[in-house]
Amino acid sequence: MHSNDCNDPAGCSKDWHTTWWNGMSQFLLDGRNPQPYSDAAKHFKDMSFGRVSKGCKDVMFKILDEGAAFRHADHFTTEACQFLLDKLVFEP
């Protein structure tokens, strides 16, 4: 999702993806330095975003602040766990 001020949607998407996986995912998944979601989001906002426009950052930060991305992830995880449980656990 890009804002109206985004002049380079392809570059914006690429830099957002890179920043996300080198930033937010590391903050959340690093077993040596685990961080709660709110702390990870705060550190993530302070990172450099390359070609991501200010408007695109504002849109994505709004989604992060609302936690919508993680509500979706929680729902997906729950469904995946239930699917695996149904397929892998055999009850006579």
Secondary structure as GFF3:
##gff-version 3
##sequence-region A 1 92
A	DSSP	alpha_helix	9	19	.	.	.	ID=ss1
A	DSSP	pi_helix	20	24	.	.	.	ID=ss2
A	DSSP	alpha_helix	25	29	.	.	.	ID=ss3
A	DSSP	alpha_helix	37	45	.	.	.	ID=ss4
A	DSSP	alpha_helix	54	66	.	.	.	ID=ss5
A	DSSP	alpha_helix	68	88	.	.	.	ID=ss6
###
